[in-house]
């Protein structure tokens, strides 16, 4: 491979005269933060040659090739942000080898460029260096070689991945993913504004509530806080019991006369989420500990560290990452794992800190019952498909069959007077059908899990499950076919072709096979739902007026910020794009709301 350092515009133009159609591009910057990053250099590779430049004036000439060449990136979201900031344009066509690698083999321990260079390309380990392992002098030969190697390996990965994507019929889903990278770029550039006053108020309020819960837990055991003073005479409280210590908690539970029967994978006793769910209501202490943990997780994982994630413009810009099912994880901060204030009955709604700038509003658009609608499509269950097509309440329909409620068609149809009355009279049974069968099926819950979560006997849970499968035989057939699929193909696919591989299935033991089968079925639902959400995001980006900005994507919910006067127009666009993202027998239903903060 011919390598050149080029800092002269004429030399760059000459180098580009014989430029190939496919070009790997990699930027070097002073920071990963979009607002703070400054240009250091960029490297190109066309498959035969590689070059590196530190001259920012050459960026203008680089952008001239954005319209008629295919550009290859490893982590397109970062490099597209660099193109946007330094060149003011993005390439019309691109391919991301980071995304490609996750589609080719989602089970790899890493999808980083350096790992793949060694694992797939066979590059010698002594040639592979991380950023912090090379000279800090960006003018050094070592640094320049490092930069060009990134472009060279990215180009080679493109060749490797596209062959496999084509062979495994993954080009369609790859196209969706590439288009979706532009949506991620938009969100990471826009960010979402934080109400700093409300954040500080929540921080104070959460601290007080945690202190009070801790006080109530201490009182259960006849203890209280120790009041101490720091060097400046300020008083602070210390708990004589460490409620974060599993060892101490187990002793406390034993003191109350209860048994701890939950264990970690290593066989140690544990007081985790499952145990506390089971023990809620059996003693005041368990209810207090449940609330304490929820609030402590919110405080330590989100409220306290949020200042560190805020940029100078008062916005946070989370990073998004694709996981094995195709869904997104989120970091810096993690918005996907925040507790639902309503479901968890929290004392305050932490989502209220996400706000629009003055004169703007937020518009939330969320898929209603998406996973169950996808379930009906994936399993081709005619009863479930018909229920959705006829606007039936699926949870009440399931409850009607399992509990023999004797409800007629009008009572099962959303929006009717009879439905409203039937829902009120059968609230508990509908809740049991929803959370005891319908949703657990999607997540592959066992009879034992359904019994434990709903506090019923295994016999009763089995009766529910059998009743569900009796009503929806297509779902049962689809679940029963999973082992056959895994034996034959060692993978399953979403409706859009995304693969989830289980290479160890044939050699696995009975319990591991059962776990893989549940994961495989769940993947078909979760993965397809993720694909639909991404397609909707792609359509949104193209359809929204320039004044409207996509700021968040949390689970199945899109959030857009726009001027208040155009909110009705944007709301309609969001609903249309999301409901018509794909053409299935069961239409997607989207609930929208114009709000002044994300918590409304």
C-alpha positions, -999 to +999 in steps of 0.1 A: +000+000+000+014+034-011+012+059+018+017+097+014+015+128+036+000+156+015-004+191+028-004+209-005-037+216-023-022+210-057-007+177-046-041+166-032-058+174-064-032+154-083-036+125-059-074+126-065-071+124-103-070+086-102-092+083-072-113+050-071-150+050-067-149+037-031-130+058-006-124+051+031-123+083+051-112+087+087-110+120+107-086+128+136-099+155+160-090+170+194-122+157+210-151+133+205-175+160+217-192+177+187-192+212+200-156+210+213-139+190+185-113+207+163-098+194+131-064+176+134-063+158+100-080+132+078-069+101+059-082+086+027-077+052+012-091+040-022-079+004-019-045+009-036-032+041-020-036+060+013-029+096+022-031+118+052-033+156+055-033+181+083-042+211+061-078+223+068-079+241+035-080+208+018-114+200+034-131+222+007-117+200-020-125+168-002-162+178-001-162+181-039-161+143-041-191+138-017-217+137-045-202+110-068-182+086-046-191+060-020-174+069+013-166+042+039-164+050+076-159+029+107-184+046+130-202+067+105-220+088+131-187+103+143-172+108+108-205+123+094-205+147+123-170+157+113-181+161+077-209+183+088-187+205+111-156+208+090-169+205+054-205+217+059-216+188+038-220+150+041-214+124+014-245+114-006-236+077-003-217+060+025-212+026+042-203+021+079-181-009+086-190-007+124-227-013+116-217-038+089-197-058+114-226-060+138-249-073+110-222-098+099-216-111+134-235-096+163-219-120+188-183-108+185-168-096+217-159-063+201-167-045+168-139-019+171-118-012+141-086-024+159-102-057+170-116-064+135-083-056+119-067-084+138-096-108+139-109-106+103-080-090+084-052-108+101-032-077+108-002-084+131-008-074+167+024-053+168+010-031+141-023-025+158-023+004+183-050+023+201-051+061+201-036+065+235-007+041+225+007+063+198+027+095+200+009+126+213+027+145+186+003+146+158+031+156+134+051+124+142+055+096+117+040+072+142+008+092+145+005+097+107+009+060+101-017+053+127-042+076+110-036+061+075-039+026+089-074+034+101-085+043+066-067+013+050-083-012+074-117+004+070-115-001+032-105-037+036-133-043+061-158-029+035-147-055+010-149-083+036-183-073+050-201-066+017-193-101+004-208-117+035-238-093+036-246-102+000-241-139+005-263-139+036-290-117+021-285-089+045-281-060+021-317-048+026-314-044+064-279-030+059-294-003+037-319+006+064-291+008+090-270+030+068-298+055+063-305+054+100-270+066+108-280+100+095-309+101+120-284+093+148-261+121+136-290+145+137-300+135+173-264+137+185-259+171+169-292+186+181-292+172+217-320+179+241-322+209+265-321+204+303-340+225+328-311+231+351-333+247+379-356+217+379-327+194+379-313+210+410-347+209+426-351+172+418-316+165+431-324+182+465-359+165+466-345+131+458-318+134+485-344+143+511-367+114+501-338+089+502-329+102+537-364+098+549-368+063+535-335+054+551-347+068+584-379+046+581-359+015+574-336+022+604-367+026+626-379-009+616-348-022+635-349+004+663-320+024+650-315+060+638-290+081+619-257+092+636-253+130+633-217+140+628-199+173+618-173+179+592-142+201+596-162+232+589-189+224+615-215+213+590-237+185+602-243+154+582-260+120+588-244+085+587-265+054+587-253+027+611-266+001+586-253-001+550-285-009+530-263-014+499-246-043+515-260-077+505-245-094+536-261-069+560-294-070+541-296-108+544-290-106+581-318-080+585-342-102+565-334-131+588-340-109+618-375-102+604-381-139+602-380-143+564-360-166+543-338-154+514-341-180+486-327-160+456-292-168+444-267-153+420-254-174+391-224-183+413-247-197+440-245-168+466-276-156+484-290-124+469-317-098+475-324-087+440-353-074+420-371-107+417-369-114+454-381-079+463-410-082+438-420-114+455-418-099+490-435-066+484-465-063+507-453-089+531-435-064+554-430-026+555-392-031+551-394-047+517-416-020+503-393+007+517-362-011+503-379-014+469-385+024+468-350+031+481-333+011+454-354+027+426-346+062+438-310+055+446-305+041+410-321+072+396-301+095+418-267+078+413-271+068+377-288+099+363-296+129+384-263+133+401-240+127+371-261+146+346-242+179+350-211+161+336-229+152+304-242+187+297-225+208+270-220+245+273-253+252+255-272+234+283-280+203+262-271+167+266-261+146+236-264+109+244-245+083+223-265+055+208-253+020+201-269-010+184-273-041+204-278-077+192-316-075+185-312-043+165-325-021+193-305+008+206-287+012+239-279+047+251-250+061+271-237+094+285-263+094+299-283+061+297-319+072+290-332+038+280-329+024+316-347+052+334-376+040+355-411+049+344-423+075+369-460+065+366-455+027+367-429+029+395-451+055+414-421+078+419-425+109+440-414+132+411-412+129+373-376+132+364-385+134+327-397+169+333-361+182+331-361+176+293-375+208+278-376+228+245-359+262+241-382+293+246-408+296+219-405+258+211-424+228+222-417+190+223-438+166+203-439+130+216-449+101+193-451+066+207-462+033+192-492+019+209-490-019+216-463-022+189-448-055+201-482-073+202-491-060+167-457-073+155-463-106+173-495-111+153-477-103+120-447-125+128-467-155+139-494-151+113-520-158+139-554-151+122-573-145+155-549-119+167-546-103+133-584-101+131-586-086+166-563-058+157-579-052+123-613-049+140-600-025+167-604-051+195-589-046+229-564-075+228-559-076+266-596-078+272-600-103+244-575-126+260-590-121+295-625-129+280-612-163+268-590-172+298-615-162+325-647-169+305-661-134+310-688-139+284-682-105+267-696-098+232-679-082+202-691-046+211-676-050+246-643-060+232-641-032+206-621+000+216-641+032+217-676+017+223-697+024+254-699-013+261-661-015+260-657+012+286-681-005+309-665-039+304-631-025+311-642-010+344-659-042+355-631-065+345-601-042+353-582-069+373-588-097+348-577-074+319-546-065+339-538-102+345-542-110+308-520-081+299-491-086+323-496-123+330-498-136+295-498-112+265-466-094+272-448-123+290-453-143+258-433-117+238-404-120+264-405-158+265-416-160+301-420-195+316-449-208+337-428-204+368-420-168+360-456-160+352-467-176+385-441-157+405-447-123+389-485-126+392-485-143+426-506-173+415-499-210+415-480-227+387-512-246+379-531-214+374-503-198+354-503-229+332-540-226+327-536-190+316-508-200+292-528-229+277-558-206+273-537-181+255-524-207+231-559-221+226-571-186+215-540-178+195-528-212+180-506-194+154-484-180+182-480-215+197-471-229+163-445-202+157-429-208+191-429-245+185-411-239+152-382-221+168-362-252+177-365-265+141-353-231+128-323-232+151-314-268+143-315-261+106-301-225+104-286-218+138-303-183+135-336-165+132-345-134+112-368-104+116-394-096+090-368-073+074-340-099+073-319-090+103-302-121+117-297-132+153-272-161+154-270-190+179-239-209+168-237-230+200-274-242+199-267-277+186-241-284+212-259-267+241-275-286+270-313-287+275-315-256+298-292-235+276-312-245+245-345-235+262-330-201+270-317-196+234-352-206+221-368-179+242-342-154+231-347-163+194-385-159+196-381-126+214-356-115+188-382-119+160-406-095+179-380-071+194-359-070+163-388-064+139-401-036+162-366-020+162-365-022+124-399-005+121-389+023+145-357+029+125-376+031+092-400+056+108-370+077+119-356+077+084-389+089+070-392+115+098-358+130+090-367+134+053-403+147+060-398+172+089-394+209+081-359+223+087-371+241+119-381+208+135-353+188+151-353+152+162-339+153+198-347+119+214-355+083+206-364+063+238-376+027+233-404+031+207-409+068+212-397+096+190-394+132+203-391+163+181-385+199+191-401+226+169-415+262+170-449+262+188-466+277+157-458+247+136-465+220+162-498+208+147-482+204+113-452+185+128-474+163+149-493+152+118-461+145+099-448+124+128-480+104+131-481+098+093-445+087+091-446+063+120-480+047+112-471+043+075-434+033+079-442-002+068-471-019+051-483-048+072-517-065+076-519-050+111-515-013+110-493+005+136-510+029+159-492+060+171-502+082+201-489+118+198-488+147+223-475+183+222-459+191+255-437+217+273-415+190+288-409+153+282-426+143+314-461+157+305 
